[in-house]
Amino acid sequence: MRECGILLPIASLPSKYGIGAFSKEAYEFVDQLKAAGQSYWQILPLGPTGYGDSPYQTFSAFAGNPYFIDLEQLTEVGLLTLEECREADFGEEEDRINYEKIYKSRFAVLKKAFLRWKKSISRGGLRGDEIFQEELARETREYCFYAALKRHFKDISWEKWDQDIRMREKEAVKRYKELLAEEIEFYGFQQVMFQRQWRKLKEYANSQGIRFIGDIPIYVAFDSADAWSCPELFQFDKDNRPRAVAGCPPDAFSDTGQLWGNPLYDWKYHEKTGYAWWMKRMKYSFDLYDVVRIDHFRGFDEYYAIPADEDTAVNGTWRKGPGMALFTKMKETLGDVDIIAEDLGFLTPSVHKLLEDTGFPGMKVLQFAFSVSERSDYLPYLYDHNCVVYTGTHDNDTTRGWYETMDKGERRFAQKYMNIEDTPEEEISWDFIRLAVASAADLAVIPLQDYLGIGKEGRINTPSTLGGNWMWRMKKGQFTPKIIERCRELNWIYGRC
């Protein structure tokens, strides 16, 4: 079946309170997707973000971002007043997220809601820990403890906490759980509200024929509940510090490579446990999403390991990953699940073999198609149907921004390939959308910014940079009925709706 979808992070939705949320605007966007003939809404990871605000460096692989909790739903059940919501300073810019202001104000507002919630459940004879036990996974509850500790230690990384709790000594764990009981419960409340509101939104989207494509990074952040609570999962020394970290080697884009700094998995340990942690992670992901896009798929075949004391990625080495064994176990445990493999970048024959053996669709990105130095695998005439085509991803510039700055030779190639020499630049993104939607790929996913025809100001992320990323928001009313109808017509013409 030929289908199509739109890529838009939850954070990029319009809302009254500084960042996109599971609010009425999310439900309105579902309706717009349906009207536009779409079948999928692709989003970015939903985890709680830390330094740099990246959804790919979250504090837990099993928790949700409290920024996405819709405050107005809390007013409807008497946990907040509209005045309390309006009084918080979430930033004034309509199309940019001010993370500093949201961090300083959102938790204060949620604390008021939590204290009222705590009173209301106690009147009903319930306790928070009973609700958490029923509604939250053990790993999510572990995150709540970690988050309370992190706040207690003034937000520093867990590697700098006091030695006894950093190493999770039994007496220290007991003492801190008693000391921080209310703060732990506050984070549990956030996760319950996140889960309830997300499930409600997902159920509505599914009822309208819209499925969610979620995204999980292959790695977790070092400063995370995962690394602190389960050090045995990673290549740590006896003091729970990384022996090696993740990244990628030098290439044409970087002479020193990319030093990501994420802890690397101890794949031998995972194999001994039947990949139990990964099965929990994937089950949690499929509880959230209908389809899961796995970031950096090639790392399951081979991963790049950089000694932890290195300042660059130059001196790393390639090591063997779990390969097909992990995905065989996944099929045994979870059955047939829908996965998209992020297989971008330089791929070896063994990565191609792993992708073929899994049967997962890979990704094709049009912005990588028009090299003049070599014939690119991303040119549409080369596509097999079992793939997902994008004009660009969250890591690319918008199509218009990219086209305005692309190499002259590559631009001429694209113009001749598509016969678009006379297209005005404000319309250029539609030509690339048409190329993607017309292709043989089973699924075409287009970033919303390309439908809106906006330039570089709509870029979500520039890899290997810190600051200024993950901030773009759609303005209310920007996805107009005229654009929606044009979108639907294009999808109808090419048999995708």
Secondary structure as UniProt FT lines:
FT   STRAND          3..7
FT   HELIX           10..12
FT   TURN            16..17
FT   HELIX           24..35
FT   TURN            36..37
FT   STRAND          40..42
FT   TURN            51..52
FT   TURN            55..56
FT   TURN            61..62
FT   HELIX           66..68
FT   HELIX           71..76
FT   TURN            77..78
FT   HELIX           82..87
FT   HELIX           99..123
FT   TURN            124..125
FT   HELIX           128..135
FT   HELIX           138..152
FT   TURN            153..155
FT   HELIX           158..160
FT   HELIX           163..166
FT   TURN            167..168
FT   HELIX           170..179
FT   HELIX           181..207
FT   TURN            208..209
FT   STRAND          211..216
FT   HELIX           225..229
FT   HELIX           231..233
FT   TURN            238..239
FT   STRAND          244..248
FT   TURN            252..253
FT   TURN            255..256
FT   STRAND          258..263
FT   HELIX           267..272
FT   TURN            273..274
FT   HELIX           276..288
FT   STRAND          291..294
FT   HELIX           297..300
FT   STRAND          302..307
FT   TURN            308..309
FT   TURN            314..315
FT   STRAND          317..320
FT   HELIX           324..334
FT   STRAND          339..341
FT   HELIX           349..358
FT   STRAND          362..365
FT   HELIX           366..368
FT   TURN            377..378
FT   HELIX           380..382
FT   STRAND          387..390
FT   TURN            394..395
FT   HELIX           399..405
FT   HELIX           408..418
FT   TURN            421..422
FT   HELIX           425..427
FT   HELIX           428..438
FT   STRAND          443..447
FT   HELIX           448..452
FT   HELIX           456..458
FT   TURN            463..464
FT   TURN            476..477
FT   HELIX           481..493
FT   TURN            494..495
//
